[in-house]
Amino acid sequence: MSAAEPSSRHATPMAQVFGMLVRPGETLDALADQPFGAAELYRGYVVPLAAVGPVCGAAGLLVFGGGIARITLKMTLLPTLEHAVVSYGLSLVAVYVLALTIAVLAPAFGGVGARVQALKLVTFAGTALWLSGLFDLYPPLGFPLGLLGGLYSLYALHLGLAPMMRVSHDRALTYFACVLVAALLLGLLLRLAGGVVR
């Protein structure tokens, strides 16, 4: 199996990651009819990729410290690790809640409210966002490149709504707008829950 065939049901996670980064639309189209279970998606894709940001973020903060406006603060081990664990746990919850929201909204736009399909969409669309967590190893790069990763993941989410949730292309943009509002609200709630927003 080559990296050029990320759409196969039996493709390795690395091939699926590659496909989502270079051809998200084609990859999501191909994955739409592939059978995945919720546990399989979490175990094989979400759990390892969602750990990238918290692990790299904690390492970056411990090595370089954190700061605002050229004021650098040295971080201590226990609070940094605690924050990483909480962030990781909340990101795993966020995947499920966003997928549930997408499934619940789908029938209102003529789609099929299949929860596993929605979970599959959120799982694969999140690839760029999760991998952008690598840049948290150097905190000054983490936020801007994380923002780019998040925007690319939203783009992938938009591309996948029609094939994954069986929504017609003419209603997909309105559906995406509703999902986007839900995702932004969810993100804010999770930041509040994690104690990041003070």
Backbone as JSON Lines, residues from 0, in Angstrom:
{"i":0,"aa":"M","n":[0.87,-1.19,0.0],"ca":[0.0,0.0,0.0],"c":[0.89,1.22,0.0]}
{"i":1,"aa":"S","n":[0.69,2.09,-0.95],"ca":[1.51,3.31,-1.01],"c":[0.8,4.45,-0.35]}
{"i":2,"aa":"A","n":[1.57,5.52,-0.05],"ca":[0.98,6.71,0.55],"c":[0.05,7.4,-0.42]}
{"i":3,"aa":"A","n":[0.11,7.03,-1.68],"ca":[-0.76,7.65,-2.68],"c":[-2.16,7.05,-2.65]}
{"i":4,"aa":"E","n":[-2.39,6.07,-1.78],"ca":[-3.7,5.43,-1.69],"c":[-4.27,5.55,-0.29]}
{"i":5,"aa":"P","n":[-4.5,6.78,0.18],"ca":[-4.95,6.96,1.55],"c":[-6.4,6.61,1.78]}
{"i":6,"aa":"S","n":[-7.14,6.4,0.67],"ca":[-8.57,6.22,0.81],"c":[-8.98,4.79,1.14]}
{"i":7,"aa":"S","n":[-8.06,3.84,1.01],"ca":[-8.41,2.46,1.27],"c":[-8.81,2.24,2.72]}
{"i":8,"aa":"R","n":[-9.77,1.36,2.91],"ca":[-10.24,1.02,4.26],"c":[-9.09,0.49,5.1]}
{"i":9,"aa":"H","n":[-8.17,-0.2,4.46],"ca":[-7.07,-0.82,5.18],"c":[-5.79,-0.01,5.08]}
{"i":10,"aa":"A","n":[-5.89,1.24,4.65],"ca":[-4.71,2.1,4.61],"c":[-4.24,2.34,6.04]}
{"i":11,"aa":"T","n":[-2.95,2.52,6.17],"ca":[-2.4,2.8,7.48],"c":[-2.84,4.2,7.92]}
{"i":12,"aa":"P","n":[-2.84,4.45,9.22],"ca":[-3.15,5.81,9.68],"c":[-2.24,6.86,9.04]}
{"i":13,"aa":"M","n":[-0.97,6.51,8.81],"ca":[-0.06,7.48,8.18],"c":[-0.51,7.83,6.77]}
{"i":14,"aa":"A","n":[-1.0,6.83,6.03],"ca":[-1.49,7.1,4.68],"c":[-2.75,7.96,4.74]}
{"i":15,"aa":"Q","n":[-3.61,7.72,5.74],"ca":[-4.81,8.54,5.89],"c":[-4.45,9.97,6.28]}
{"i":16,"aa":"V","n":[-3.46,10.12,7.15],"ca":[-2.98,11.47,7.52],"c":[-2.47,12.19,6.29]}
{"i":17,"aa":"F","n":[-1.65,11.51,5.51],"ca":[-1.1,12.11,4.29],"c":[-2.23,12.54,3.35]}
{"i":18,"aa":"G","n":[-3.2,11.68,3.17],"ca":[-4.33,12.01,2.3],"c":[-5.1,13.22,2.79]}
{"i":19,"aa":"M","n":[-5.31,13.31,4.11],"ca":[-6.05,14.45,4.65],"c":[-5.27,15.75,4.53]}
{"i":20,"aa":"L","n":[-3.96,15.68,4.52],"ca":[-3.16,16.9,4.41],"c":[-3.02,17.38,2.98]}
{"i":21,"aa":"V","n":[-2.95,16.47,2.02],"ca":[-2.71,16.9,0.63],"c":[-3.95,16.85,-0.26]}
{"i":22,"aa":"R","n":[-4.9,15.95,0.04],"ca":[-6.11,15.82,-0.78],"c":[-7.31,15.58,0.11]}
{"i":23,"aa":"P","n":[-7.68,16.53,0.97],"ca":[-8.76,16.25,1.94],"c":[-10.09,15.91,1.29]}
{"i":24,"aa":"G","n":[-10.44,16.6,0.21],"ca":[-11.73,16.34,-0.44],"c":[-11.81,14.93,-0.99]}
{"i":25,"aa":"E","n":[-10.78,14.52,-1.74],"ca":[-10.76,13.18,-2.32],"c":[-10.72,12.11,-1.23]}
{"i":26,"aa":"T","n":[-9.93,12.36,-0.2],"ca":[-9.8,11.38,0.87],"c":[-11.12,11.2,1.61]}
{"i":27,"aa":"L","n":[-11.79,12.29,1.92],"ca":[-13.08,12.2,2.61],"c":[-14.14,11.55,1.74]}
{"i":28,"aa":"D","n":[-14.13,11.85,0.44],"ca":[-15.07,11.2,-0.48],"c":[-14.88,9.68,-0.44]}
{"i":29,"aa":"A","n":[-13.62,9.26,-0.47],"ca":[-13.33,7.83,-0.48],"c":[-13.65,7.17,0.85]}
{"i":30,"aa":"L","n":[-13.44,7.89,1.95],"ca":[-13.7,7.33,3.27],"c":[-15.18,7.31,3.64]}
{"i":31,"aa":"A","n":[-16.0,8.05,2.91],"ca":[-17.41,8.2,3.27],"c":[-18.14,6.87,3.37]}
{"i":32,"aa":"D","n":[-17.84,5.94,2.49],"ca":[-18.54,4.65,2.48],"c":[-17.76,3.53,3.15]}
{"i":33,"aa":"Q","n":[-16.62,3.86,3.73],"ca":[-15.82,2.84,4.39],"c":[-16.33,2.62,5.82]}
{"i":34,"aa":"P","n":[-16.46,1.36,6.23],"ca":[-16.98,1.08,7.57],"c":[-15.91,1.27,8.66]}
{"i":35,"aa":"F","n":[-16.23,2.08,9.62],"ca":[-15.39,2.28,10.79],"c":[-16.28,2.22,12.02]}
{"i":36,"aa":"G","n":[-15.77,1.71,13.11],"ca":[-16.49,1.76,14.37],"c":[-15.97,2.92,15.2]}
{"i":37,"aa":"A","n":[-16.79,3.38,16.14],"ca":[-16.4,4.51,16.98],"c":[-15.13,4.19,17.77]}
{"i":38,"aa":"A","n":[-15.06,3.01,18.35],"ca":[-13.88,2.63,19.13],"c":[-12.63,2.58,18.25]}
{"i":39,"aa":"E","n":[-12.79,2.08,17.05],"ca":[-11.67,1.99,16.11],"c":[-11.16,3.38,15.74]}
{"i":40,"aa":"L","n":[-12.09,4.32,15.5],"ca":[-11.69,5.69,15.16],"c":[-10.93,6.34,16.31]}
{"i":41,"aa":"Y","n":[-11.45,6.16,17.51],"ca":[-10.77,6.76,18.67],"c":[-9.4,6.12,18.9]}
{"i":42,"aa":"R","n":[-9.39,4.8,18.92],"ca":[-8.15,4.08,19.26],"c":[-7.06,4.28,18.2]}
{"i":43,"aa":"G","n":[-7.46,4.21,16.94],"ca":[-6.46,4.24,15.87],"c":[-6.09,5.61,15.35]}
{"i":44,"aa":"Y","n":[-6.91,6.61,15.66],"ca":[-6.66,7.93,15.04],"c":[-6.76,9.07,16.05]}
{"i":45,"aa":"V","n":[-7.89,9.19,16.73],"ca":[-8.12,10.34,17.61],"c":[-7.16,10.34,18.79]}
{"i":46,"aa":"V","n":[-7.06,9.22,19.5],"ca":[-6.25,9.17,20.72],"c":[-4.79,9.53,20.45]}
{"i":47,"aa":"P","n":[-4.14,8.96,19.44],"ca":[-2.74,9.35,19.22],"c":[-2.58,10.77,18.68]}
{"i":48,"aa":"L","n":[-3.42,11.18,17.74],"ca":[-3.23,12.51,17.14],"c":[-3.62,13.63,18.08]}
{"i":49,"aa":"A","n":[-4.66,13.42,18.88],"ca":[-5.06,14.47,19.82],"c":[-4.02,14.69,20.9]}
{"i":50,"aa":"A","n":[-3.11,13.74,21.1],"ca":[-2.06,13.88,22.11],"c":[-0.91,14.76,21.63]}
{"i":51,"aa":"V","n":[-0.81,14.99,20.33],"ca":[0.33,15.73,19.8],"c":[0.43,17.13,20.4]}
{"i":52,"aa":"G","n":[-0.65,17.89,20.36],"ca":[-0.63,19.25,20.87],"c":[-0.33,19.35,22.36]}
{"i":53,"aa":"P","n":[-1.05,18.61,23.21],"ca":[-0.75,18.68,24.65],"c":[0.67,18.25,25.01]}
{"i":54,"aa":"V","n":[1.18,17.19,24.38],"ca":[2.53,16.72,24.69],"c":[3.57,17.75,24.22]}
{"i":55,"aa":"C","n":[3.43,18.2,22.97],"ca":[4.39,19.18,22.45],"c":[4.26,20.52,23.17]}
{"i":56,"aa":"G","n":[3.03,20.9,23.51],"ca":[2.82,22.15,24.23],"c":[3.47,22.13,25.6]}
{"i":57,"aa":"A","n":[3.3,21.02,26.31],"ca":[3.92,20.91,27.63],"c":[5.43,20.94,27.52]}
{"i":58,"aa":"A","n":[5.98,20.21,26.55],"ca":[7.43,20.21,26.36],"c":[7.94,21.61,26.02]}
{"i":59,"aa":"G","n":[7.25,22.29,25.12],"ca":[7.66,23.63,24.72],"c":[7.62,24.62,25.87]}
{"i":60,"aa":"L","n":[6.58,24.54,26.69],"ca":[6.48,25.45,27.83],"c":[7.55,25.17,28.87]}
{"i":61,"aa":"L","n":[7.86,23.9,29.09],"ca":[8.87,23.57,30.08],"c":[10.27,23.98,29.62]}
{"i":62,"aa":"V","n":[10.53,23.89,28.32],"ca":[11.85,24.24,27.8],"c":[11.99,25.75,27.59]}
{"i":63,"aa":"F","n":[11.01,26.34,26.92],"ca":[11.13,27.75,26.53],"c":[10.35,28.71,27.43]}
{"i":64,"aa":"G","n":[9.42,28.19,28.22],"ca":[8.57,29.05,29.03],"c":[7.44,29.63,28.2]}
{"i":65,"aa":"G","n":[6.56,30.33,28.85],"ca":[5.45,30.98,28.16],"c":[5.56,32.47,28.34]}
{"i":66,"aa":"G","n":[4.84,33.2,27.54],"ca":[4.93,34.65,27.72],"c":[3.96,35.41,26.87]}
{"i":67,"aa":"I","n":[3.82,36.67,27.23],"ca":[2.98,37.61,26.5],"c":[3.75,38.92,26.4]}
{"i":68,"aa":"A","n":[3.72,39.53,25.23],"ca":[4.35,40.84,25.02],"c":[5.8,40.85,25.49]}
{"i":69,"aa":"R","n":[6.58,39.87,25.05],"ca":[8.01,39.77,25.33],"c":[8.36,39.56,26.8]}
{"i":70,"aa":"I","n":[7.38,39.21,27.59],"ca":[7.62,38.85,28.98],"c":[7.54,37.33,29.07]}
{"i":71,"aa":"T","n":[8.65,36.71,29.4],"ca":[8.71,35.25,29.45],"c":[8.56,34.77,30.88]}
{"i":72,"aa":"L","n":[7.71,33.77,31.05],"ca":[7.49,33.17,32.36],"c":[7.99,31.73,32.33]}
{"i":73,"aa":"K","n":[8.76,31.35,33.31],"ca":[9.22,29.96,33.4],"c":[8.1,29.11,34.0]}
{"i":74,"aa":"M","n":[7.78,28.03,33.34],"ca":[6.69,27.17,33.78],"c":[7.23,26.06,34.7]}
{"i":75,"aa":"T","n":[6.4,25.67,35.67],"ca":[6.78,24.58,36.56],"c":[6.16,23.29,36.07]}
{"i":76,"aa":"L","n":[6.76,22.17,36.47],"ca":[6.41,20.88,35.9],"c":[4.97,20.45,36.18]}
{"i":77,"aa":"L","n":[4.55,20.43,37.43],"ca":[3.25,19.87,37.78],"c":[2.08,20.62,37.14]}
{"i":78,"aa":"P","n":[2.0,21.95,37.25],"ca":[0.87,22.65,36.62],"c":[0.87,22.5,35.09]}
{"i":79,"aa":"T","n":[2.06,22.45,34.49],"ca":[2.14,22.29,33.03],"c":[1.62,20.93,32.6]}
{"i":80,"aa":"L","n":[2.03,19.89,33.31],"ca":[1.55,18.54,32.99],"c":[0.05,18.4,33.27]}
{"i":81,"aa":"E","n":[-0.4,19.01,34.35],"ca":[-1.83,18.97,34.68],"c":[-2.65,19.64,33.58]}
{"i":82,"aa":"H","n":[-2.18,20.78,33.12],"ca":[-2.88,21.48,32.03],"c":[-2.9,20.63,30.75]}
{"i":83,"aa":"A","n":[-1.78,19.95,30.46],"ca":[-1.71,19.11,29.26],"c":[-2.7,17.96,29.34]}
{"i":84,"aa":"V","n":[-2.8,17.33,30.5],"ca":[-3.73,16.21,30.67],"c":[-5.17,16.67,30.54]}
{"i":85,"aa":"V","n":[-5.5,17.8,31.16],"ca":[-6.86,18.34,31.06],"c":[-7.19,18.7,29.62]}
{"i":86,"aa":"S","n":[-6.25,19.36,28.94],"ca":[-6.47,19.74,27.53],"c":[-6.7,18.52,26.66]}
{"i":87,"aa":"Y","n":[-5.91,17.48,26.9],"ca":[-6.05,16.24,26.13],"c":[-7.41,15.6,26.37]}
{"i":88,"aa":"G","n":[-7.8,15.48,27.62],"ca":[-9.1,14.9,27.93],"c":[-10.25,15.68,27.32]}
{"i":89,"aa":"L","n":[-10.17,17.0,27.4],"ca":[-11.23,17.83,26.83],"c":[-11.28,17.73,25.31]}
{"i":90,"aa":"S","n":[-10.13,17.56,24.67],"ca":[-10.14,17.43,23.21],"c":[-10.8,16.12,22.79]}
{"i":91,"aa":"L","n":[-10.61,15.05,23.59],"ca":[-11.28,13.78,23.28],"c":[-12.8,13.92,23.43]}
{"i":92,"aa":"V","n":[-13.23,14.65,24.44],"ca":[-14.66,14.91,24.62],"c":[-15.19,15.77,23.48]}
{"i":93,"aa":"A","n":[-14.41,16.78,23.07],"ca":[-14.84,17.71,22.01],"c":[-15.12,16.98,20.7]}
{"i":94,"aa":"V","n":[-14.31,15.98,20.39],"ca":[-14.53,15.21,19.15],"c":[-15.91,14.57,19.18]}
{"i":95,"aa":"Y","n":[-16.25,13.96,20.29],"ca":[-17.55,13.29,20.4],"c":[-18.7,14.29,20.36]}
{"i":96,"aa":"V","n":[-18.57,15.39,21.1],"ca":[-19.67,16.37,21.17],"c":[-19.89,17.03,19.81]}
{"i":97,"aa":"L","n":[-18.79,17.37,19.12],"ca":[-18.94,17.98,17.79],"c":[-19.57,16.99,16.81]}
{"i":98,"aa":"A","n":[-19.16,15.73,16.89],"ca":[-19.75,14.71,16.01],"c":[-21.24,14.55,16.3]}
{"i":99,"aa":"L","n":[-21.6,14.53,17.56],"ca":[-23.0,14.42,17.94],"c":[-23.8,15.61,17.41]}
{"i":100,"aa":"T","n":[-23.24,16.81,17.51],"ca":[-23.9,18.01,17.0],"c":[-24.11,17.91,15.49]}
{"i":101,"aa":"I","n":[-23.09,17.47,14.78],"ca":[-23.2,17.33,13.32],"c":[-24.28,16.32,12.96]}
{"i":102,"aa":"A","n":[-24.33,15.21,13.69],"ca":[-25.35,14.18,13.42],"c":[-26.75,14.69,13.7]}
{"i":103,"aa":"V","n":[-26.92,15.44,14.79],"ca":[-28.24,15.97,15.16],"c":[-28.72,17.0,14.13]}
{"i":104,"aa":"L","n":[-27.8,17.81,13.61],"ca":[-28.17,18.85,12.66],"c":[-28.43,18.32,11.25]}
{"i":105,"aa":"A","n":[-27.85,17.19,10.91],"ca":[-27.91,16.69,9.52],"c":[-29.33,16.58,8.95]}
{"i":106,"aa":"P","n":[-30.3,15.99,9.67],"ca":[-31.64,15.87,9.08],"c":[-32.29,17.21,8.74]}
{"i":107,"aa":"A","n":[-31.95,18.26,9.45],"ca":[-32.51,19.58,9.16],"c":[-32.06,20.1,7.81]}
{"i":108,"aa":"F","n":[-30.99,19.53,7.26],"ca":[-30.46,19.95,5.96],"c":[-30.59,18.84,4.93]}
{"i":109,"aa":"G","n":[-31.47,17.89,5.18],"ca":[-31.71,16.82,4.23],"c":[-30.71,15.69,4.29]}
{"i":110,"aa":"G","n":[-29.88,15.68,5.31],"ca":[-28.86,14.65,5.42],"c":[-29.29,13.52,6.33]}
{"i":111,"aa":"V","n":[-28.37,12.61,6.55],"ca":[-28.6,11.45,7.4],"c":[-27.85,11.65,8.71]}
{"i":112,"aa":"G","n":[-28.55,11.57,9.81],"ca":[-27.94,11.83,11.11],"c":[-27.25,10.63,11.7]}
{"i":113,"aa":"A","n":[-26.32,10.05,10.97],"ca":[-25.59,8.87,11.44],"c":[-24.42,9.31,12.32]}
{"i":114,"aa":"R","n":[-24.43,8.89,13.57],"ca":[-23.41,9.34,14.51],"c":[-22.01,8.86,14.15]}
{"i":115,"aa":"V","n":[-21.9,7.62,13.68],"ca":[-20.57,7.11,13.32],"c":[-20.02,7.86,12.12]}
{"i":116,"aa":"Q","n":[-20.89,8.19,11.16],"ca":[-20.44,8.98,10.02],"c":[-19.94,10.35,10.47]}
{"i":117,"aa":"A","n":[-20.67,10.96,11.37],"ca":[-20.27,12.27,11.89],"c":[-18.95,12.17,12.66]}
{"i":118,"aa":"L","n":[-18.8,11.11,13.43],"ca":[-17.55,10.91,14.16],"c":[-16.39,10.69,13.2]}
{"i":119,"aa":"K","n":[-16.65,9.94,12.13],"ca":[-15.62,9.72,11.12],"c":[-15.2,11.04,10.49]}
{"i":120,"aa":"L","n":[-16.18,11.89,10.19],"ca":[-15.89,13.19,9.59],"c":[-15.04,14.05,10.52]}
{"i":121,"aa":"V","n":[-15.46,14.17,11.78],"ca":[-14.72,15.0,12.74],"c":[-13.32,14.43,12.96]}
{"i":122,"aa":"T","n":[-13.23,13.12,13.03],"ca":[-11.94,12.46,13.26],"c":[-10.95,12.81,12.16]}
{"i":123,"aa":"F","n":[-11.33,12.61,10.91],"ca":[-10.38,12.83,9.83],"c":[-10.19,14.31,9.51]}
{"i":124,"aa":"A","n":[-11.23,15.11,9.66],"ca":[-11.1,16.55,9.4],"c":[-10.17,17.21,10.39]}
{"i":125,"aa":"G","n":[-10.05,16.67,11.59],"ca":[-9.2,17.27,12.62],"c":[-7.71,17.05,12.42]}
{"i":126,"aa":"T","n":[-7.32,16.32,11.39],"ca":[-5.92,15.96,11.19],"c":[-4.98,17.16,11.21]}
{"i":127,"aa":"A","n":[-5.25,18.17,10.41],"ca":[-4.33,19.32,10.31],"c":[-4.24,20.06,11.64]}
{"i":128,"aa":"L","n":[-5.37,20.22,12.32],"ca":[-5.35,20.9,13.61],"c":[-4.48,20.15,14.61]}
{"i":129,"aa":"W","n":[-4.67,18.84,14.7],"ca":[-3.88,18.06,15.65],"c":[-2.4,18.09,15.32]}
{"i":130,"aa":"L","n":[-2.05,17.93,14.05],"ca":[-0.64,17.91,13.68],"c":[0.02,19.29,13.83]}
{"i":131,"aa":"S","n":[-0.78,20.35,13.74],"ca":[-0.2,21.68,13.97],"c":[0.29,21.83,15.4]}
{"i":132,"aa":"G","n":[-0.16,20.94,16.28],"ca":[0.33,20.94,17.66],"c":[1.82,20.66,17.76]}
{"i":133,"aa":"L","n":[2.43,20.11,16.71],"ca":[3.87,19.9,16.7],"c":[4.62,21.22,16.89]}
{"i":134,"aa":"F","n":[4.04,22.3,16.37],"ca":[4.7,23.6,16.45],"c":[4.66,24.19,17.86]}
{"i":135,"aa":"D","n":[3.87,23.58,18.75],"ca":[3.86,24.03,20.13],"c":[5.16,23.71,20.85]}
{"i":136,"aa":"L","n":[6.02,22.92,20.22],"ca":[7.34,22.68,20.78],"c":[8.1,24.0,20.94]}
{"i":137,"aa":"Y","n":[7.8,24.95,20.06],"ca":[8.38,26.29,20.18],"c":[7.21,27.26,20.3]}
{"i":138,"aa":"P","n":[6.84,27.64,21.52],"ca":[5.59,28.37,21.76],"c":[5.31,29.58,20.87]}
{"i":139,"aa":"P","n":[6.31,30.4,20.49],"ca":[5.97,31.53,19.6],"c":[5.37,31.11,18.26]}
{"i":140,"aa":"L","n":[5.68,29.9,17.8],"ca":[5.11,29.4,16.55],"c":[3.77,28.7,16.75]}
{"i":141,"aa":"G","n":[3.54,28.25,17.97],"ca":[2.37,27.41,18.24],"c":[1.05,28.05,17.88]}
{"i":142,"aa":"F","n":[0.82,29.28,18.33],"ca":[-0.49,29.9,18.09],"c":[-0.74,30.19,16.62]}
{"i":143,"aa":"P","n":[0.17,30.9,15.91],"ca":[-0.16,31.21,14.51],"c":[-0.29,29.98,13.62]}
{"i":144,"aa":"L","n":[0.59,29.0,13.82],"ca":[0.51,27.81,12.98],"c":[-0.62,26.89,13.42]}
{"i":145,"aa":"G","n":[-0.96,26.93,14.71],"ca":[-2.14,26.21,15.18],"c":[-3.41,26.79,14.58]}
{"i":146,"aa":"L","n":[-3.43,28.12,14.44],"ca":[-4.58,28.78,13.81],"c":[-4.72,28.34,12.35]}
{"i":147,"aa":"L","n":[-3.6,28.27,11.64],"ca":[-3.64,27.8,10.25],"c":[-4.12,26.35,10.17]}
{"i":148,"aa":"G","n":[-3.63,25.52,11.09],"ca":[-4.08,24.13,11.13],"c":[-5.57,24.03,11.4]}
{"i":149,"aa":"G","n":[-6.07,24.88,12.3],"ca":[-7.49,24.89,12.6],"c":[-8.33,25.31,11.41]}
{"i":150,"aa":"L","n":[-7.86,26.31,10.67],"ca":[-8.59,26.76,9.48],"c":[-8.61,25.68,8.4]}
{"i":151,"aa":"Y","n":[-7.48,24.99,8.25],"ca":[-7.44,23.92,7.26],"c":[-8.37,22.76,7.66]}
{"i":152,"aa":"S","n":[-8.45,22.49,8.95],"ca":[-9.36,21.44,9.42],"c":[-10.82,21.84,9.2]}
{"i":153,"aa":"L","n":[-11.13,23.12,9.39],"ca":[-12.49,23.59,9.11],"c":[-12.81,23.45,7.61]}
{"i":154,"aa":"Y","n":[-11.82,23.76,6.78],"ca":[-11.99,23.58,5.33],"c":[-12.27,22.11,5.0]}
{"i":155,"aa":"A","n":[-11.51,21.2,5.63],"ca":[-11.73,19.77,5.41],"c":[-13.11,19.35,5.91]}
{"i":156,"aa":"L","n":[-13.52,19.89,7.04],"ca":[-14.85,19.59,7.57],"c":[-15.93,20.01,6.58]}
{"i":157,"aa":"H","n":[-15.77,21.2,6.0],"ca":[-16.72,21.68,5.0],"c":[-16.77,20.74,3.79]}
{"i":158,"aa":"L","n":[-15.59,20.31,3.33],"ca":[-15.54,19.41,2.17],"c":[-16.21,18.07,2.46]}
{"i":159,"aa":"G","n":[-16.15,17.63,3.7],"ca":[-16.66,16.31,4.04],"c":[-18.12,16.24,4.4]}
{"i":160,"aa":"L","n":[-18.76,17.38,4.63],"ca":[-20.16,17.34,5.06],"c":[-21.07,16.68,4.04]}
{"i":161,"aa":"A","n":[-20.92,17.03,2.78],"ca":[-21.81,16.47,1.76],"c":[-21.63,14.96,1.6]}
{"i":162,"aa":"P","n":[-20.39,14.47,1.38],"ca":[-20.27,13.02,1.19],"c":[-20.5,12.2,2.45]}
{"i":163,"aa":"M","n":[-20.09,12.7,3.59],"ca":[-20.21,11.92,4.82],"c":[-21.63,11.91,5.38]}
{"i":164,"aa":"M","n":[-22.29,13.07,5.35],"ca":[-23.6,13.19,5.98],"c":[-24.74,13.16,4.97]}
{"i":165,"aa":"R","n":[-24.41,12.94,3.71],"ca":[-25.41,12.83,2.63],"c":[-26.26,14.09,2.49]}
{"i":166,"aa":"V","n":[-25.6,15.22,2.62],"ca":[-26.27,16.51,2.44],"c":[-26.0,16.97,1.01]}
{"i":167,"aa":"S","n":[-27.0,17.52,0.35],"ca":[-26.79,18.0,-1.02],"c":[-25.81,19.17,-1.0]}
{"i":168,"aa":"H","n":[-25.08,19.32,-2.1],"ca":[-24.05,20.37,-2.17],"c":[-24.64,21.77,-2.03]}
{"i":169,"aa":"D","n":[-25.86,21.97,-2.48],"ca":[-26.44,23.31,-2.4],"c":[-26.85,23.67,-0.96]}
{"i":170,"aa":"R","n":[-26.96,22.68,-0.07],"ca":[-27.29,22.97,1.33],"c":[-26.09,22.81,2.25]}
{"i":171,"aa":"A","n":[-24.98,22.36,1.71],"ca":[-23.81,22.07,2.54],"c":[-23.23,23.33,3.17]}
{"i":172,"aa":"L","n":[-23.26,24.45,2.47],"ca":[-22.67,25.68,3.01],"c":[-23.46,26.18,4.22]}
{"i":173,"aa":"T","n":[-24.79,26.13,4.13],"ca":[-25.62,26.55,5.27],"c":[-25.42,25.6,6.44]}
{"i":174,"aa":"Y","n":[-25.35,24.33,6.14],"ca":[-25.09,23.31,7.16],"c":[-23.75,23.59,7.83]}
{"i":175,"aa":"F","n":[-22.74,23.88,7.02],"ca":[-21.41,24.16,7.55],"c":[-21.44,25.4,8.45]}
{"i":176,"aa":"A","n":[-22.2,26.42,8.07],"ca":[-22.29,27.63,8.9],"c":[-22.83,27.3,10.28]}
{"i":177,"aa":"C","n":[-23.85,26.46,10.34],"ca":[-24.41,26.05,11.63],"c":[-23.41,25.22,12.44]}
{"i":178,"aa":"V","n":[-22.71,24.32,11.76],"ca":[-21.7,23.51,12.43],"c":[-20.56,24.39,12.93]}
{"i":179,"aa":"L","n":[-20.19,25.39,12.14],"ca":[-19.11,26.3,12.54],"c":[-19.47,27.05,13.81]}
{"i":180,"aa":"V","n":[-20.7,27.55,13.89],"ca":[-21.15,28.24,15.1],"c":[-21.08,27.29,16.3]}
{"i":181,"aa":"A","n":[-21.56,26.07,16.09],"ca":[-21.53,25.07,17.17],"c":[-20.1,24.77,17.58]}
{"i":182,"aa":"A","n":[-19.19,24.64,16.61],"ca":[-17.79,24.34,16.9],"c":[-17.13,25.48,17.68]}
{"i":183,"aa":"L","n":[-17.43,26.72,17.3],"ca":[-16.85,27.87,18.01],"c":[-17.36,27.95,19.44]}
{"i":184,"aa":"L","n":[-18.65,27.7,19.63],"ca":[-19.22,27.69,20.99],"c":[-18.62,26.56,21.82]}
{"i":185,"aa":"L","n":[-18.47,25.41,21.2],"ca":[-17.87,24.27,21.89],"c":[-16.43,24.58,22.29]}
{"i":186,"aa":"G","n":[-15.68,25.19,21.36],"ca":[-14.3,25.55,21.67],"c":[-14.21,26.51,22.84]}
{"i":187,"aa":"L","n":[-15.1,27.49,22.86],"ca":[-15.11,28.46,23.97],"c":[-15.44,27.77,25.29]}
{"i":188,"aa":"L","n":[-16.45,26.9,25.27],"ca":[-16.83,26.19,26.49],"c":[-15.7,25.31,27.0]}
{"i":189,"aa":"L","n":[-14.99,24.66,26.09],"ca":[-13.89,23.8,26.51],"c":[-12.72,24.6,27.06]}
{"i":190,"aa":"R","n":[-12.46,25.77,26.49],"ca":[-11.4,26.62,27.03],"c":[-11.77,27.1,28.42]}
{"i":191,"aa":"L","n":[-13.04,27.43,28.6],"ca":[-13.5,27.84,29.93],"c":[-13.38,26.68,30.9]}
{"i":192,"aa":"A","n":[-13.79,25.49,30.46],"ca":[-13.72,24.31,31.32],"c":[-12.29,23.97,31.68]}
{"i":193,"aa":"G","n":[-11.37,24.2,30.76],"ca":[-9.96,23.9,31.01],"c":[-9.24,24.97,31.79]}
{"i":194,"aa":"G","n":[-9.91,26.05,32.06],"ca":[-9.3,27.12,32.85],"c":[-8.32,27.96,32.06]}
{"i":195,"aa":"V","n":[-8.38,27.88,30.71],"ca":[-7.45,28.65,29.91],"c":[-7.89,30.09,29.81]}
{"i":196,"aa":"V","n":[-9.2,30.31,29.65],"ca":[-9.73,31.65,29.61],"c":[-9.96,32.1,31.04]}
{"i":197,"aa":"R","n":[-9.3,33.17,31.45],"ca":[-9.4,33.63,32.83],"c":[-10.17,34.92,32.91]}
